[in-house]
Amino acid sequence: LSRLLLRLPALRLMNATITEELFFKGLIGNIRIDSVIPHILKMEPADYNSQIIGHSI
């Protein structure tokens, strides 16, 4: 855990666009994550669960 915490300052230096490409492109495609987050936060738990089940099939 301590080694991970020591790496956090270096992560702040990464460009936000690069971070989106690395972590989210395979999940949400060519959409900016900051446009998706408000919708995720407004979702009800039942909606979230149905989305996961629908995509795993």
N, CA, C and O atoms as a GROMACS GRO file, in nm:
protein
  228
    1LEU      N    1   0.082  -0.120   0.000
    1LEU     CA    2   0.000   0.000   0.000
    1LEU      C    3   0.087   0.126   0.000
    1LEU      O    4   0.056   0.222  -0.070
    2SER      N    5   0.193   0.125   0.077
    2SER     CA    6   0.278   0.244   0.083
    2SER      C    7   0.344   0.273  -0.051
    2SER      O    8   0.358   0.389  -0.089
    3ARG      N    9   0.383   0.169  -0.124
    3ARG     CA   10   0.443   0.190  -0.257
    3ARG      C   11   0.341   0.250  -0.354
    3ARG      O   12   0.374   0.334  -0.437
    4LEU      N   13   0.217   0.205  -0.342
    4LEU     CA   14   0.111   0.260  -0.426
    4LEU      C   15   0.088   0.408  -0.396
    4LEU      O   16   0.074   0.489  -0.487
    5LEU      N   17   0.085   0.442  -0.269
    5LEU     CA   18   0.064   0.581  -0.229
    5LEU      C   19   0.178   0.670  -0.277
    5LEU      O   20   0.156   0.787  -0.309
    6LEU      N   21   0.299   0.617  -0.281
    6LEU     CA   22   0.412   0.695  -0.330
    6LEU      C   23   0.402   0.725  -0.479
    6LEU      O   24   0.463   0.821  -0.526
    7ARG      N   25   0.328   0.646  -0.552
    7ARG     CA   26   0.311   0.666  -0.697
    7ARG      C   27   0.202   0.767  -0.732
    7ARG      O   28   0.196   0.815  -0.845
    8LEU      N   29   0.116   0.800  -0.638
    8LEU     CA   30   0.005   0.891  -0.666
    8LEU      C   31   0.047   1.027  -0.722
    8LEU      O   32  -0.017   1.075  -0.816
    9PRO      N   33   0.152   1.092  -0.670
    9PRO     CA   34   0.191   1.220  -0.729
    9PRO      C   35   0.227   1.209  -0.877
    9PRO      O   36   0.199   1.301  -0.954
   10ALA      N   37   0.288   1.101  -0.918
   10ALA     CA   38   0.322   1.083  -1.059
   10ALA      C   39   0.197   1.069  -1.145
   10ALA      O   40   0.196   1.113  -1.260
   11LEU      N   41   0.092   1.009  -1.090
   11LEU     CA   42  -0.032   0.995  -1.166
   11LEU      C   43  -0.097   1.130  -1.194
   11LEU      O   44  -0.164   1.147  -1.296
   12ARG      N   45  -0.078   1.224  -1.106
   12ARG     CA   46  -0.134   1.358  -1.128
   12ARG      C   47  -0.070   1.427  -1.247
   12ARG      O   48  -0.130   1.515  -1.307
   13LEU      N   49   0.050   1.388  -1.281
   13LEU     CA   50   0.120   1.448  -1.395
   13LEU      C   51   0.067   1.398  -1.529
   13LEU      O   52   0.092   1.460  -1.632
   14MET      N   53  -0.005   1.287  -1.527
   14MET     CA   54  -0.058   1.232  -1.652
   14MET      C   55  -0.170   1.320  -1.706
   14MET      O   56  -0.252   1.374  -1.631
   15ASN      N   57  -0.172   1.334  -1.836
   15ASN     CA   58  -0.277   1.407  -1.905
   15ASN      C   59  -0.409   1.333  -1.886
   15ASN      O   60  -0.412   1.210  -1.892
   16ALA      N   61  -0.518   1.406  -1.864
   16ALA     CA   62  -0.649   1.344  -1.842
   16ALA      C   63  -0.693   1.261  -1.962
   16ALA      O   64  -0.756   1.157  -1.946
   17THR      N   65  -0.660   1.307  -2.081
   17THR     CA   66  -0.697   1.234  -2.202
   17THR      C   67  -0.628   1.098  -2.207
   17THR      O   68  -0.689   0.999  -2.247
   18ILE      N   69  -0.503   1.093  -2.168
   18ILE     CA   70  -0.428   0.967  -2.167
   18ILE      C   71  -0.488   0.873  -2.063
   18ILE      O   72  -0.502   0.753  -2.088
   19THR      N   73  -0.524   0.927  -1.947
   19THR     CA   74  -0.586   0.844  -1.843
   19THR      C   75  -0.718   0.785  -1.893
   19THR      O   76  -0.746   0.667  -1.868
   20GLU      N   77  -0.798   0.864  -1.962
   20GLU     CA   78  -0.923   0.813  -2.019
   20GLU      C   79  -0.896   0.700  -2.117
   20GLU      O   80  -0.965   0.598  -2.116
   21GLU      N   81  -0.796   0.719  -2.202
   21GLU     CA   82  -0.762   0.616  -2.302
   21GLU      C   83  -0.721   0.486  -2.233
   21GLU      O   84  -0.764   0.378  -2.274
   22LEU      N   85  -0.639   0.496  -2.131
   22LEU     CA   86  -0.587   0.377  -2.064
   22LEU      C   87  -0.693   0.299  -1.989
   22LEU      O   88  -0.698   0.176  -1.997
   23PHE      N   89  -0.779   0.369  -1.917
   23PHE     CA   90  -0.869   0.301  -1.824
   23PHE      C   91  -1.013   0.285  -1.872
   23PHE      O   92  -1.082   0.194  -1.828
   24PHE      N   93  -1.059   0.373  -1.961
   24PHE     CA   94  -1.202   0.373  -1.991
   24PHE      C   95  -1.238   0.346  -2.136
   24PHE      O   96  -1.354   0.315  -2.164
   25LYS      N   97  -1.146   0.356  -2.229
   25LYS     CA   98  -1.180   0.341  -2.370
   25LYS      C   99  -1.243   0.205  -2.399
   25LYS      O  100  -1.340   0.199  -2.475
   26GLY      N  101  -1.192   0.098  -2.342
   26GLY     CA  102  -1.249  -0.034  -2.365
   26GLY      C  103  -1.386  -0.051  -2.303
   26GLY      O  104  -1.464  -0.136  -2.346
   27LEU      N  105  -1.417   0.030  -2.202
   27LEU     CA  106  -1.546   0.018  -2.133
   27LEU      C  107  -1.655   0.103  -2.198
   27LEU      O  108  -1.768   0.057  -2.214
   28ILE      N  109  -1.620   0.226  -2.234
   28ILE     CA  110  -1.724   0.318  -2.281
   28ILE      C  111  -1.702   0.365  -2.424
   28ILE      O  112  -1.782   0.444  -2.475
   29GLY      N  113  -1.598   0.318  -2.489
   29GLY     CA  114  -1.573   0.359  -2.627
   29GLY      C  115  -1.513   0.498  -2.635
   29GLY      O  116  -1.437   0.538  -2.547
   30ASN      N  117  -1.545   0.570  -2.739
   30ASN     CA  118  -1.485   0.700  -2.765
   30ASN      C  119  -1.570   0.813  -2.706
   30ASN      O  120  -1.610   0.905  -2.776
   31ILE      N  121  -1.597   0.804  -2.577
   31ILE     CA  122  -1.677   0.903  -2.505
   31ILE      C  123  -1.595   0.952  -2.387
   31ILE      O  124  -1.528   0.873  -2.320
   32ARG      N  125  -1.600   1.082  -2.363
   32ARG     CA  126  -1.525   1.137  -2.249
   32ARG      C  127  -1.589   1.092  -2.118
   32ARG      O  128  -1.711   1.099  -2.103
   33ILE      N  129  -1.507   1.047  -2.026
   33ILE     CA  130  -1.557   0.995  -1.899
   33ILE      C  131  -1.631   1.102  -1.819
   33ILE      O  132  -1.726   1.070  -1.747
   34ASP      N  133  -1.589   1.228  -1.830
   34ASP     CA  134  -1.657   1.333  -1.754
   34ASP      C  135  -1.800   1.358  -1.802
   34ASP      O  136  -1.880   1.417  -1.730
   35SER      N  137  -1.833   1.313  -1.922
   35SER     CA  138  -1.971   1.324  -1.968
   35SER      C  139  -2.055   1.204  -1.923
   35SER      O  140  -2.178   1.211  -1.926
   36VAL      N  141  -1.991   1.096  -1.882
   36VAL     CA  142  -2.061   0.975  -1.840
   36VAL      C  143  -2.087   0.975  -1.689
   36VAL      O  144  -2.190   0.925  -1.644
   37ILE      N  145  -1.995   1.029  -1.612
   37ILE     CA  146  -2.003   1.023  -1.466
   37ILE      C  147  -2.135   1.080  -1.412
   37ILE      O  148  -2.193   1.017  -1.324
   38PRO      N  149  -2.185   1.196  -1.459
   38PRO     CA  150  -2.314   1.244  -1.404
   38PRO      C  151  -2.427   1.144  -1.422
   38PRO      O  152  -2.512   1.131  -1.333
   39HIS      N  153  -2.430   1.074  -1.534
   39HIS     CA  154  -2.535   0.974  -1.557
   39HIS      C  155  -2.519   0.854  -1.463
   39HIS      O  156  -2.618   0.800  -1.412
   40ILE      N  157  -2.396   0.814  -1.440
   40ILE     CA  158  -2.370   0.702  -1.349
   40ILE      C  159  -2.414   0.738  -1.207
   40ILE      O  160  -2.474   0.656  -1.138
   41LEU      N  161  -2.384   0.860  -1.165
   41LEU     CA  162  -2.420   0.902  -1.029
   41LEU      C  163  -2.570   0.911  -1.008
   41LEU      O  164  -2.618   0.897  -0.896
   42LYS      N  165  -2.647   0.936  -1.115
   42LYS     CA  166  -2.792   0.947  -1.104
   42LYS      C  167  -2.863   0.812  -1.116
   42LYS      O  168  -2.983   0.804  -1.091
   43MET      N  169  -2.790   0.708  -1.153
   43MET     CA  170  -2.853   0.576  -1.172
   43MET      C  171  -2.900   0.517  -1.040
   43MET      O  172  -2.837   0.535  -0.936
   44GLU      N  173  -3.010   0.447  -1.046
   44GLU     CA  174  -3.058   0.371  -0.932
   44GLU      C  175  -2.984   0.238  -0.930
   44GLU      O  176  -2.942   0.190  -1.035
   45PRO      N  177  -2.965   0.177  -0.813
   45PRO     CA  178  -2.895   0.048  -0.806
   45PRO      C  179  -2.955  -0.059  -0.898
   45PRO      O  180  -2.881  -0.138  -0.957
   46ALA      N  181  -3.087  -0.062  -0.911
   46ALA     CA  182  -3.150  -0.162  -0.997
   46ALA      C  183  -3.111  -0.140  -1.143
   46ALA      O  184  -3.090  -0.235  -1.218
   47ASP      N  185  -3.102  -0.012  -1.185
   47ASP     CA  186  -3.060   0.019  -1.322
   47ASP      C  187  -2.916  -0.026  -1.345
   47ASP      O  188  -2.883  -0.081  -1.450
   48TYR      N  189  -2.832   0.000  -1.247
   48TYR     CA  190  -2.692  -0.038  -1.258
   48TYR      C  191  -2.677  -0.189  -1.273
   48TYR      O  192  -2.602  -0.237  -1.358
   49ASN      N  193  -2.749  -0.263  -1.189
   49ASN     CA  194  -2.741  -0.409  -1.195
   49ASN      C  195  -2.791  -0.463  -1.327
   49ASN      O  196  -2.734  -0.558  -1.380
   50SER      N  197  -2.897  -0.405  -1.382
   50SER     CA  198  -2.949  -0.454  -1.510
   50SER      C  199  -2.852  -0.422  -1.623
   50SER      O  200  -2.843  -0.499  -1.718
   51GLN      N  201  -2.779  -0.312  -1.614
   51GLN     CA  202  -2.679  -0.278  -1.716
   51GLN      C  203  -2.566  -0.380  -1.715
   51GLN      O  204  -2.519  -0.422  -1.821
   52ILE      N  205  -2.523  -0.419  -1.597
   52ILE     CA  206  -2.413  -0.515  -1.586
   52ILE      C  207  -2.457  -0.651  -1.639
   52ILE      O  208  -2.383  -0.716  -1.714
   53ILE      N  209  -2.574  -0.694  -1.601
   53ILE     CA  210  -2.624  -0.824  -1.646
   53ILE      C  211  -2.644  -0.824  -1.796
   53ILE      O  212  -2.613  -0.923  -1.863
   54GLY      N  213  -2.696  -0.715  -1.852
   54GLY     CA  214  -2.719  -0.706  -1.995
   54GLY      C  215  -2.592  -0.710  -2.077
   54GLY      O  216  -2.592  -0.765  -2.187
   55HIS      N  217  -2.482  -0.653  -2.026
   55HIS     CA  218  -2.357  -0.649  -2.100
   55HIS      C  219  -2.274  -0.775  -2.081
   55HIS      O  220  -2.185  -0.802  -2.162
   56SER      N  221  -2.300  -0.852  -1.979
   56SER     CA  222  -2.218  -0.972  -1.956
   56SER      C  223  -2.265  -1.090  -2.038
   56SER      O  224  -2.194  -1.190  -2.047
   57ILE      N  225  -2.382  -1.081  -2.098
   57ILE     CA  226  -2.436  -1.193  -2.177
   57ILE      C  227  -2.375  -1.195  -2.314
   57ILE      O  228  -2.407  -1.281  -2.395
   0.00000   0.00000   0.00000
